[in-house]
Amino acid sequence: MTDPDHQDGTRVESAASGAVRPGTGWRVEWATGGLIGGAMGAVPGHADVVRSVTTATVEGRPVAVTGGDDEVALVWDLARGERVGDPLAARGSVWTVASTVVAGRPVVVVADPHARVQAWDLTGCRLLAGRAGGAWAATTVRVNGHAVVLTGGEAPGLRMWDPATGEPLGDLAGDSSLGRVGAVVAVATALVEGRAKAFTLHDDSGVHVWDLTEHRHEGRVLLPTGGGQRVSLTVAVVDGRPVAVTGDWDGRVQVWDVDTRTELAGRGRPTPHTGPVWALAAAVVDDRPLVVTGGDDRTVRVWDLASHRPVGSASVFPCEVTAVAMAPDGRVVVGCGGDVTVLAPLTT
């Protein structure tokens, strides 16, 4: 998390700092505000900082969903940059958005940290269910073929619930023998050997793994750090093995073998940022496991986790990057200030 870009109580317009400069191998497909050279008539973005982003497909059309400090989630046509439907209202800053499919229909989960977590059917923007209490972190996963929402917050464990009905599906508690386990600040999931696993980052910088099929805490993957506090987390599967990717306060991006609890640095590690790494996202594109990193230094980078090589060079934004996601076709959605940008890979 990061503090909003404000001066004297008002939003800092990201367009005032200039346009996006895409890195080698990337082009700007569309952007809100004035992020494409101060274009006139540009579609406005959020009224405050974008905190979260995900992608989905609605009636065959790829979309992006963004959540911000303006207490709404917005749906965007991923190809054209046009708004789709009405804003999805939250009860506070939208720290997390996550997508899933329920009964063949696209659903997005919108979570604010204190008041409420809601599941919306994106076909018609219809509210399906909600849970009181909010969440610092939330995601979706399929467990035994069923869509499940996972939420975490000030308590060290996870809550599971049904996005269609809001019914609780069980709480997962940590292992008290490990001593204090901090609050959950990020959660990611992966399918490992047919089993749904969750990975959580806590405010003590520790990373834990949970078996969602058996509803149990498997243990701590990474110990708390003495320095360089971890602030972001994502998970990927590389050559059949789960890896955790963490970003820290000092700009490092590290890739960890979950099974051995060791860093995979032998063949090179992702290029670091020069400030906190606020945003991480993993995706598989053309059978390549990729990770996107975004940070306080106003850059976005893409890394191939299998080849341990960068995908193009860094793209530069006019303000800190607070949210990233990658669509299945390789497009990258970026939150910078209150604006949204989509980067598309150049074809050769």
C-alpha positions as CSV (number, residue, x, y, z in Angstrom):
1,M,0.0,0.0,0.0
2,T,1.0,3.6,-0.5
3,D,-0.3,7.0,0.5
4,P,-2.4,8.9,-2.1
5,D,-0.8,11.5,-4.3
6,H,-2.2,14.6,-2.7
7,Q,-1.0,18.2,-2.3
8,D,-2.9,20.6,0.0
9,G,-5.8,18.1,0.2
10,T,-6.4,17.9,-3.5
11,R,-5.6,15.2,-6.0
12,V,-2.3,15.6,-8.0
13,E,-3.3,15.2,-11.6
14,S,-0.9,12.7,-13.2
15,A,-1.3,14.3,-16.6
16,A,0.5,17.3,-15.3
17,S,3.8,15.4,-15.2
18,G,3.7,14.3,-18.9
19,A,2.8,11.3,-20.9
20,V,3.6,7.6,-20.6
21,R,6.9,6.5,-22.2
22,P,6.5,2.9,-23.2
23,G,9.6,0.7,-22.9
24,T,11.2,-1.1,-25.9
25,G,8.9,-3.8,-27.0
26,W,5.7,-2.0,-25.8
27,R,3.2,0.5,-27.0
28,V,0.5,2.5,-25.3
29,E,-2.8,1.2,-26.5
30,W,-5.0,3.6,-24.6
31,A,-4.9,5.7,-21.4
32,T,-7.3,7.9,-19.4
33,G,-6.7,11.5,-18.5
34,G,-3.9,13.1,-20.4
35,L,-1.4,10.3,-20.3
36,I,-1.0,10.1,-24.1
37,G,0.7,13.4,-24.8
38,G,-2.1,15.5,-23.2
39,A,-4.7,14.4,-25.8
40,M,-7.8,16.5,-25.8
41,G,-11.1,14.8,-25.0
42,A,-9.5,12.0,-23.2
43,V,-11.7,9.7,-21.0
44,P,-11.4,10.7,-17.4
45,G,-10.0,8.1,-15.0
46,H,-10.8,7.7,-11.3
47,A,-11.3,10.8,-9.1
48,D,-8.5,9.5,-6.8
49,V,-5.6,7.0,-6.7
50,V,-6.1,3.6,-8.4
51,R,-5.3,0.9,-5.9
52,S,-6.2,-2.3,-7.7
53,V,-6.8,-3.9,-11.1
54,T,-7.9,-7.2,-12.6
55,T,-9.1,-8.5,-16.0
56,A,-12.1,-10.5,-17.0
57,T,-14.3,-11.4,-20.0
58,V,-17.8,-10.1,-20.4
59,E,-20.0,-11.6,-23.2
60,G,-16.8,-12.4,-25.2
61,R,-15.3,-8.9,-24.6
62,P,-12.1,-8.6,-22.6
63,V,-12.4,-5.9,-19.8
64,A,-10.3,-4.4,-17.1
65,V,-11.7,-3.6,-13.7
66,T,-10.0,-0.9,-11.6
67,G,-10.6,0.1,-8.0
68,G,-9.6,3.4,-6.4
69,D,-9.6,5.7,-3.4
70,D,-12.7,7.3,-4.8
71,E,-14.7,4.4,-3.4
72,V,-15.7,2.9,-6.7
73,A,-14.6,0.1,-9.1
74,L,-14.8,1.0,-12.9
75,V,-15.1,-1.5,-15.8
76,W,-13.3,-0.7,-19.0
77,D,-13.3,-2.2,-22.5
78,L,-9.8,-3.5,-22.6
79,A,-9.4,-3.0,-26.4
80,R,-11.0,0.5,-26.8
81,G,-10.6,2.1,-23.4
82,E,-14.3,2.9,-23.0
83,R,-16.2,2.7,-19.8
84,V,-18.6,-0.3,-19.5
85,G,-21.7,0.0,-17.4
86,D,-22.1,2.0,-14.2
87,P,-19.5,2.4,-11.4
88,L,-19.6,-0.4,-8.8
89,A,-20.0,1.4,-5.5
90,A,-17.9,0.4,-2.5
91,R,-18.0,1.6,1.2
92,G,-14.4,2.9,1.2
93,S,-11.1,2.9,-0.8
94,V,-11.1,-0.2,-3.1
95,W,-7.8,-2.0,-2.1
96,T,-8.6,-5.2,-4.0
97,V,-10.5,-6.3,-7.1
98,A,-10.5,-9.9,-8.2
99,S,-12.4,-11.8,-10.9
100,T,-13.9,-15.2,-11.2
101,V,-16.7,-17.1,-13.0
102,V,-19.9,-18.3,-11.3
103,A,-22.4,-20.4,-13.2
104,G,-20.8,-19.3,-16.5
105,R,-21.1,-15.6,-15.6
106,P,-18.2,-13.2,-15.0
107,V,-18.0,-12.0,-11.4
108,V,-15.7,-9.4,-9.8
109,V,-15.0,-9.1,-6.1
110,V,-14.6,-5.5,-4.8
111,A,-13.1,-5.1,-1.3
112,D,-12.5,-2.1,0.9
113,P,-10.4,-2.4,4.0
114,H,-13.0,-1.7,6.7
115,A,-16.6,-1.9,5.6
116,R,-17.6,-4.5,3.0
117,V,-16.5,-7.1,0.4
118,Q,-18.9,-7.4,-2.5
119,A,-19.4,-9.7,-5.4
120,W,-20.8,-8.2,-8.6
121,D,-22.1,-10.0,-11.7
122,L,-20.4,-8.0,-14.5
123,T,-23.2,-8.9,-17.0
124,G,-25.5,-6.0,-16.1
125,C,-23.4,-4.9,-13.1
126,R,-25.7,-6.6,-10.7
127,L,-24.7,-7.1,-7.0
128,L,-24.8,-10.8,-6.1
129,A,-23.6,-10.9,-2.4
130,G,-21.5,-9.2,0.2
131,R,-19.8,-9.7,3.5
132,A,-19.5,-7.1,6.2
133,G,-16.2,-6.2,7.8
134,G,-14.1,-5.4,4.7
135,A,-10.7,-6.9,3.8
136,W,-7.1,-5.7,3.4
137,A,-6.5,-8.4,0.8
138,A,-8.9,-10.6,-1.3
139,T,-8.7,-12.9,-4.2
140,T,-10.7,-15.7,-5.9
141,V,-9.9,-19.3,-6.6
142,R,-11.6,-22.5,-7.6
143,V,-11.7,-25.2,-5.0
144,N,-13.0,-28.6,-6.1
145,G,-14.5,-26.9,-9.1
146,H,-16.4,-24.2,-7.2
147,A,-15.6,-20.5,-7.1
148,V,-14.4,-19.3,-3.7
149,V,-13.5,-15.8,-2.4
150,L,-10.6,-15.6,0.0
151,T,-10.2,-12.5,2.3
152,G,-7.7,-11.5,4.9
153,G,-7.1,-8.5,7.1
154,E,-6.1,-7.6,10.7
155,A,-6.5,-11.2,11.8
156,P,-3.6,-13.6,10.7
157,G,-5.9,-16.1,9.0
158,L,-8.1,-16.3,5.9
159,R,-11.9,-16.4,5.4
160,M,-13.5,-18.4,2.6
161,W,-17.0,-17.6,1.3
162,D,-19.3,-18.2,-1.7
163,P,-19.4,-15.3,-4.1
164,A,-22.9,-16.2,-5.4
165,T,-24.6,-16.3,-1.9
166,G,-22.2,-14.7,0.5
167,E,-22.4,-17.8,2.7
168,P,-19.2,-18.5,4.7
169,L,-17.2,-21.6,3.7
170,G,-14.9,-21.8,6.6
171,D,-12.1,-19.9,8.3
172,L,-8.4,-20.9,8.1
173,A,-6.3,-20.2,11.3
174,G,-2.5,-20.0,11.5
175,D,-0.2,-22.2,13.5
176,S,0.1,-20.6,16.9
177,S,3.4,-22.5,17.5
178,L,5.1,-20.1,15.1
179,G,4.5,-17.2,17.5
180,R,2.9,-14.0,16.3
181,V,1.7,-14.2,12.7
182,G,1.0,-10.7,11.4
183,A,-2.1,-9.3,9.6
184,V,-2.7,-10.4,6.0
185,V,-1.7,-7.6,3.6
186,A,-1.7,-9.6,0.3
187,V,-3.0,-13.0,-0.9
188,A,-2.4,-14.9,-4.1
189,T,-3.4,-18.4,-5.3
190,A,-2.1,-21.2,-7.5
191,L,-3.1,-24.6,-8.5
192,V,-0.3,-27.0,-7.5
193,E,-0.6,-30.7,-8.5
194,G,-4.3,-30.3,-8.8
195,R,-4.7,-28.7,-5.3
196,A,-5.7,-25.1,-4.7
197,K,-3.1,-23.3,-2.6
198,A,-3.1,-19.8,-1.1
199,F,0.0,-17.7,-0.3
200,T,-0.3,-14.8,2.1
201,L,2.0,-11.9,2.9
202,H,1.8,-10.6,6.4
203,D,2.7,-7.2,8.0
204,D,5.8,-8.8,9.6
205,S,7.0,-9.6,6.0
206,G,6.5,-13.4,6.5
207,V,4.9,-15.4,3.7
208,H,2.7,-18.4,4.5
209,V,1.1,-21.2,2.5
210,W,-2.4,-22.7,2.9
211,D,-4.0,-25.8,1.5
212,L,-7.5,-24.7,0.5
213,T,-8.8,-28.2,-0.3
214,E,-8.1,-29.4,3.2
215,H,-8.7,-26.1,4.9
216,R,-5.4,-26.1,6.7
217,H,-2.3,-23.9,7.2
218,E,0.8,-25.7,5.7
219,G,3.4,-23.4,7.2
220,R,5.6,-20.4,6.7
221,V,7.4,-20.2,3.4
222,L,9.5,-17.1,4.1
223,L,10.6,-15.8,7.5
224,P,10.0,-12.2,8.5
225,T,12.7,-9.8,7.3
226,G,15.0,-7.8,9.5
227,G,15.1,-5.0,6.9
228,G,13.6,-4.3,3.5
229,Q,10.0,-4.9,4.4
230,R,8.1,-6.9,1.8
231,V,5.1,-4.9,0.6
232,S,3.7,-7.0,-2.4
233,L,3.3,-10.6,-3.4
234,T,2.2,-12.7,-6.4
235,V,2.5,-16.4,-7.2
236,A,3.2,-18.4,-10.4
237,V,3.9,-22.0,-11.4
238,V,7.2,-22.5,-13.3
239,D,8.0,-26.0,-14.6
240,G,5.3,-27.4,-12.4
241,R,6.7,-25.9,-9.2
242,P,5.1,-23.0,-7.3
243,V,7.2,-19.8,-7.0
244,A,6.4,-16.8,-4.9
245,V,7.5,-13.3,-6.1
246,T,7.9,-10.6,-3.5
247,G,8.5,-6.9,-3.8
248,D,10.0,-4.9,-0.9
249,W,10.3,-1.4,0.4
250,D,13.9,-1.0,-0.9
251,G,12.9,-1.9,-4.5
252,R,14.0,-5.5,-4.7
253,V,12.0,-8.1,-6.6
254,Q,12.8,-11.7,-5.4
255,V,11.6,-15.0,-6.8
256,W,11.4,-17.9,-4.3
257,D,11.1,-21.7,-4.7
258,V,8.2,-22.5,-2.4
259,D,9.1,-26.1,-1.9
260,T,12.7,-25.4,-0.9
261,R,12.2,-22.0,0.7
262,T,15.2,-20.6,-1.2
263,E,15.6,-17.7,-3.6
264,L,15.9,-18.5,-7.3
265,A,18.8,-16.1,-8.1
266,G,21.2,-18.5,-9.8
267,R,20.3,-17.4,-13.4
268,G,19.5,-13.8,-12.6
269,R,16.7,-12.0,-10.8
270,P,14.2,-9.4,-11.9
271,T,15.5,-5.9,-12.3
272,P,15.0,-3.9,-9.1
273,H,13.1,-0.7,-8.7
274,T,14.6,2.3,-6.9
275,G,11.8,2.6,-4.4
276,P,9.0,0.5,-2.9
277,V,7.5,-2.2,-5.3
278,W,3.8,-1.5,-4.7
279,A,2.4,-3.7,-7.4
280,L,3.0,-7.3,-8.7
281,A,1.0,-9.5,-11.0
282,A,1.7,-12.9,-12.6
283,A,0.1,-14.4,-15.8
284,V,0.8,-17.1,-18.3
285,V,1.0,-15.8,-21.9
286,D,1.7,-18.2,-24.8
287,D,2.8,-20.8,-22.2
288,R,5.3,-18.3,-20.7
289,P,5.0,-17.5,-17.0
290,L,5.4,-13.7,-16.7
291,V,5.5,-11.3,-13.8
292,V,4.7,-7.6,-14.0
293,T,6.3,-5.2,-11.4
294,G,5.3,-1.6,-10.7
295,G,6.8,0.8,-8.2
296,D,7.3,4.1,-6.5
297,D,10.0,4.9,-9.1
298,R,7.2,5.4,-11.7
299,T,8.3,2.4,-13.8
300,V,6.6,-0.9,-15.0
301,R,8.7,-3.9,-15.9
302,V,7.9,-7.4,-17.2
303,W,10.0,-10.4,-16.5
304,D,9.9,-14.0,-17.9
305,L,10.1,-16.3,-14.9
306,A,11.2,-19.4,-17.0
307,S,14.0,-17.8,-19.0
308,H,15.0,-15.3,-16.2
309,R,15.1,-12.5,-18.8
310,P,13.3,-9.1,-19.1
311,V,10.5,-8.7,-21.7
312,G,11.4,-5.4,-23.3
313,S,12.6,-2.5,-21.2
314,A,11.0,-0.5,-18.5
315,S,8.0,1.7,-19.3
316,V,8.0,5.1,-17.5
317,F,4.9,6.8,-16.0
318,P,4.4,10.4,-14.8
319,C,3.7,9.3,-11.2
320,E,4.1,6.2,-8.9
321,V,2.6,3.0,-10.1
322,T,0.2,1.5,-7.6
323,A,-1.6,-1.3,-9.5
324,V,-0.8,-3.7,-12.3
325,A,-2.4,-6.7,-14.0
326,M,-1.7,-8.7,-17.1
327,A,-4.4,-10.0,-19.4
328,P,-4.1,-13.5,-21.0
329,D,-3.1,-11.9,-24.4
330,G,-0.2,-10.1,-22.8
331,R,-1.6,-6.6,-22.4
332,V,-0.6,-4.9,-19.2
333,V,-3.1,-2.7,-17.3
334,V,-1.5,0.0,-15.1
335,G,-2.8,2.3,-12.4
336,C,-0.9,5.6,-12.0
337,G,-2.4,8.3,-9.9
338,G,-6.1,8.3,-10.8
339,D,-5.5,7.2,-14.4
340,V,-5.4,3.8,-16.2
341,T,-3.1,2.9,-19.0
342,V,-3.0,-0.3,-21.2
343,L,0.4,-1.3,-22.6
344,A,0.4,-3.8,-25.5
345,P,3.4,-5.9,-26.6
346,L,4.7,-5.1,-30.0
347,T,4.4,-7.9,-32.5
348,T,7.4,-8.9,-34.7
